[in-house]
Structures are given as structure tokens and as C-alpha cells.
Amino acid sequence: MSEELNRVRDCWDSKAADWKIQVGDSGDQNRQLNSDPVLHELLGETSGLTILDVGCGTGYLVGMLAKKQAKMIGVDVSPAMIAIASRDVPAGDFRVDDSSQLATVEDQSVDKIVSNYVLMDTPHLDQTMNAMFRVLKPGGIAVLVFSHPCFPQGPDRVTVEDRISYHWGESYFDQQRRHDRPWNHFQTEFVWYHRPVSDYFQSFRRAGFTVDEMREPRIPEDWIDKCSSPEQIRSYRERPMSIAFRLIRPRG
């Protein structure tokens, strides 16, 4: 395992219990109000299908899709995350595995892949996309949701006009490891890897995928009353927290 991957594993091992508090059994508010509806729409039918959750964390999405009669496999580089998922989601087949290898998953063995807020956390994007392509059946789809690289939460600021602005200390175009301070109840910093959107797109294509759909999830106006604060309403209305892609492994 590379030094960078060890860094990622240790980062998530240290906050596994706190992550379970964050997402619970049904996802945190951002997932519920913004990205999960888009994820489920792009994923489509799940009943009777074998679905791989790459970077499953504590397993909330595995549990949700298992209730829709999917045969769920969840992999995560963090043994601590997998321990919690195995304890709390008995319907899932959970495995400690690196997304850039997927060594526990056979070639062309899964019907669909989902990866929810994970790609920005892997230091090895091309290898991850190659591994996903390998394990996906021809004609299968991968639905990938990750933090929007144009609107990172760390450097955002609210101005006196109550608008959200960004003050970048680095070039948007440069790939680099970044560190975010702990937030909410978390006690340790977050390590992630910034890449521009075009770099993700090109990685998908290099692996052999066809890019079928792209979305920037946003909260529906009739869900605004579900937000917990005026600040959250402003944030959800003014920027996408995430970006979502549906990829297809071509047949033949």
C-alpha cells in the first residue's frame, strides 16, 4: 500500500465512529436533500442486481439499496469503517479493499457501481477508474457522486452582502493533496485530493467509460422548509455541493 493510501486509510480509521454519527442509517442532510435523490435517479433499477458500493464507509447506502432488493457488496480502505458497517448492516457483503485495486471483486462480476463522495478522497484516480471498469459487466453503469471541485467548502466565505464567495490560495487547475480542518463533532482533519472537473472527465474516458449523464444536484424549492437554518438555505440555493456522473461500460 502506498504512503498516500496509508494516509487516507489512517484518516478515515480515525473518524469512523464520528462518521457513523454524521451519516447514520439514512445519510446526513446534504445527502438527503441534495445528492441522494440524484444518485438514486441515475442508478435506476436495483432489484435483483449485484451492486458494488466503492468507498461504502459505515454502510448507510448499502443498507438502503439492500432494502430495494439489490445484492450489495461494500468495499472501503478503512478497516474501522468496515467493522461498523458489518455490525450495523447485516444485509451487506463488506470487504476491506482499496478502490484503486478492488482486489476482492472479480472481473465483470457486478451489474452496477455506486461511489458516493469518494473520488476526491482517493490519491489514485486513474487506477480507481480502471478497477471499476474491470469489475463492471459490459453494459453496466457506474454512478459517481463527489464533492464539487469548483466549490470546496474549506475556502468559502460569506460576505457582508450575505453572498458566498471563494478565496483561492492555489490554482484551480493544479492537482494536489489538501487538508480541511475538523468540523462539527469531528476531531481530526480531513485529507482529500483536489482535481479540476476536466481531469475527472478525462480519467473516466481513459478507463474506457462512456460518459452518459452529468448533474449538479440542487435542492428542490419545495424542499427548502426541510433545511435547518437560513445559512443552509442560502448555501444550498447558491452553489452545488456535489457533482454526479453516470458512466457506461460499453458492450463488446
C-alpha positions in Angstrom: 0.0 0.0 0.0 1.4 3.4 -1.0 2.2 6.1 1.5 -0.6 8.2 0.2 -3.1 5.4 0.6 -1.9 4.7 4.1 -2.6 8.4 4.8 -6.1 8.0 3.5 -6.7 4.8 5.5 -5.5 6.3 8.7 -7.5 9.5 8.2 -10.8 7.5 7.9 -9.9 5.0 10.5 -9.5 7.9 13.0 -13.0 9.2 12.3 -15.1 6.0 11.6 -17.2 6.3 14.7 -17.8 10.0 14.1 -18.7 9.3 10.5 -21.4 6.9 11.7 -22.8 9.8 13.8 -22.6 12.0 10.7 -24.5 9.8 8.2 -26.4 7.5 10.5 -28.6 4.9 8.7 -30.1 7.3 6.1 -27.4 9.9 5.2 -26.8 13.4 6.5 -29.0 16.3 5.5 -26.9 17.2 2.5 -27.2 13.7 1.1 -30.9 13.5 1.8 -31.8 16.9 0.4 -29.2 17.3 -2.4 -27.3 14.4 -3.7 -29.1 11.1 -2.8 -32.2 11.8 -4.9 -30.0 12.4 -8.0 -27.9 9.3 -7.1 -31.0 7.1 -7.0 -32.4 8.5 -10.1 -29.2 7.9 -12.1 -28.8 4.4 -10.6 -32.2 3.3 -11.7 -33.5 -0.2 -11.1 -31.7 -2.2 -8.4 -33.9 -5.2 -7.6 -32.1 -8.5 -8.2 -28.9 -6.8 -9.3 -25.4 -7.0 -7.9 -24.3 -3.5 -6.9 -20.8 -2.6 -5.7 -20.5 0.4 -3.3 -16.9 1.7 -3.7 -16.0 3.5 -0.6 -19.0 2.4 1.4 -17.9 3.9 4.7 -20.2 2.8 7.5 -22.7 1.3 5.1 -25.8 3.5 5.0 -26.1 3.4 1.2 -25.6 -0.4 1.2 -28.4 -0.7 3.7 -30.7 1.5 1.7 -30.1 -0.3 -1.6 -30.4 -3.8 0.1 -33.9 -2.8 1.1 -34.6 -2.3 -2.6 -33.7 -6.0 -3.1 -30.2 -5.4 -4.5 -27.4 -7.8 -3.8 -24.9 -5.4 -2.2 -21.1 -5.5 -1.9 -19.4 -2.7 0.1 -15.7 -2.1 0.0 -13.7 0.5 1.9 -10.0 1.0 2.5 -10.7 1.7 6.2 -11.0 -1.5 8.4 -12.7 0.6 11.1 -15.4 1.7 8.7 -15.9 -1.9 7.5 -16.2 -3.1 11.1 -19.0 -0.7 11.8 -20.8 -1.4 8.5 -20.5 -5.2 9.1 -22.0 -4.8 12.6 -24.9 -2.5 11.6 -25.8 -3.6 8.1 -26.1 -7.4 8.0 -27.6 -7.4 4.5 -24.3 -6.2 3.0 -21.2 -8.2 1.9 -18.5 -5.9 3.3 -14.8 -6.2 2.4 -11.7 -4.2 3.3 -10.3 -3.2 -0.2 -8.6 -0.4 -1.9 -10.7 1.4 -4.6 -7.6 1.5 -6.9 -7.3 -2.3 -6.8 -10.7 -3.8 -5.9 -8.8 -7.0 -5.4 -11.7 -8.8 -3.7 -14.0 -8.3 -6.7 -13.9 -10.5 -9.7 -13.7 -9.2 -13.3 -17.1 -8.3 -14.9 -19.0 -9.5 -11.8 -21.2 -6.6 -10.9 -24.2 -5.0 -12.7 -23.8 -1.5 -11.3 -21.3 0.5 -9.3 -22.1 3.4 -6.9 -19.4 5.6 -5.3 -20.8 8.3 -3.1 -18.4 11.2 -2.1 -15.3 9.1 -2.5 -13.3 10.0 -5.7 -12.0 13.2 -4.1 -10.6 11.1 -1.3 -8.5 8.7 -3.5 -5.0 9.6 -4.4 -5.1 7.2 -7.4 -7.9 8.3 -9.6 -6.9 6.6 -12.9 -6.2 3.3 -11.1 -9.6 3.5 -9.4 -11.4 4.1 -12.6 -9.5 1.2 -14.3 -10.5 -1.1 -11.4 -14.2 0.0 -11.7 -14.2 -0.7 -15.4 -12.6 -4.1 -14.8 -15.2 -5.4 -12.4 -18.3 -3.9 -14.1 -20.2 -6.1 -16.6 -20.4 -4.9 -20.2 -23.4 -2.6 -20.5 -23.2 -1.9 -16.8 -23.3 1.6 -15.2 -21.3 3.4 -12.6 -22.9 6.3 -10.7 -20.3 8.6 -9.1 -21.0 11.4 -6.8 -18.2 13.5 -5.3 -17.6 16.9 -3.8 -17.8 19.6 -6.5 -14.2 20.7 -7.1 -15.3 24.2 -8.1 -16.9 24.9 -4.8 -14.9 23.4 -2.0 -16.3 24.1 1.5 -13.0 24.9 3.1 -12.1 28.2 1.4 -15.7 29.6 1.1 -16.7 32.8 2.9 -20.0 34.6 3.5 -19.6 38.3 2.7 -21.5 41.2 4.3 -24.0 41.1 1.4 -24.8 37.5 2.6 -23.4 36.0 -0.6 -21.0 33.1 -0.7 -17.6 33.9 -2.2 -14.3 31.9 -2.6 -10.8 33.0 -1.9 -8.4 30.5 -3.5 -4.9 30.2 -2.3 -3.9 27.8 -5.0 -4.6 27.3 -8.7 -7.8 25.5 -9.5 -6.1 23.6 -12.3 -3.3 22.1 -10.1 -3.9 18.6 -8.7 -2.8 18.5 -5.1 -3.5 17.0 -1.7 -5.4 19.3 0.6 -6.3 19.3 4.3 -9.5 20.6 5.8 -9.9 21.5 9.5 -12.2 19.3 11.6 -15.9 20.4 11.6 -19.0 19.7 13.6 -18.1 16.8 16.0 -15.0 15.6 14.2 -11.7 15.7 16.0 -9.2 15.1 13.1 -8.5 16.9 9.9 -9.8 15.7 6.5 -7.3 14.8 3.8 -8.6 15.0 0.2 -7.3 15.4 -3.4 -8.2 18.4 -5.5 -8.6 17.9 -9.3 -10.5 20.1 -11.8 -13.6 18.6 -13.3 -11.9 18.1 -16.7 -9.4 15.8 -15.1 -12.1 13.6 -13.7 -13.8 13.6 -17.1 -10.6 12.6 -18.9 -9.9 9.8 -16.4 -13.4 8.4 -17.0 -12.7 8.3 -20.7 -9.2 6.9 -20.4 -10.6 3.9 -18.4 -12.9 3.1 -21.3 -16.2 4.5 -19.9 -18.8 6.4 -21.9 -20.0 9.5 -20.0 -23.8 9.2 -20.2 -25.0 11.9 -17.8 -23.7 14.7 -15.6 -25.7 16.6 -12.9 -25.0 19.2 -10.3 -27.5 18.3 -7.5 -29.6 21.1 -6.0 -32.3 21.2 -3.5 -35.9 21.5 -5.0 -37.6 24.7 -4.0 -40.4 22.8 -2.3 -37.9 21.1 0.0 -36.5 24.4 1.3 -38.6 24.1 4.5 -36.6 20.9 5.4 -33.4 22.9 5.8 -32.2 23.5 9.4 -31.1 27.2 9.1 -31.2 30.3 6.9 -27.4 29.7 6.2 -28.1 26.3 4.9 -30.9 27.5 2.7 -28.5 30.2 1.2 -25.8 27.6 0.7 -28.0 25.1 -1.0 -29.5 27.7 -3.3 -26.3 29.4 -4.4 -23.9 26.5 -5.1 -23.8 22.8 -5.9 -22.2 20.8 -3.1 -21.5 17.9 -5.4 -21.3 16.8 -9.0 -22.7 13.5 -10.2 -21.8 11.4 -13.3 -23.4 8.3 -14.8 -20.9 6.2 -16.8 -21.5 3.2 -19.0 -19.1 0.4 -19.8 -19.7 -0.2 -23.5 -20.7 -3.7 -24.7 -18.2 -5.5 -26.9 
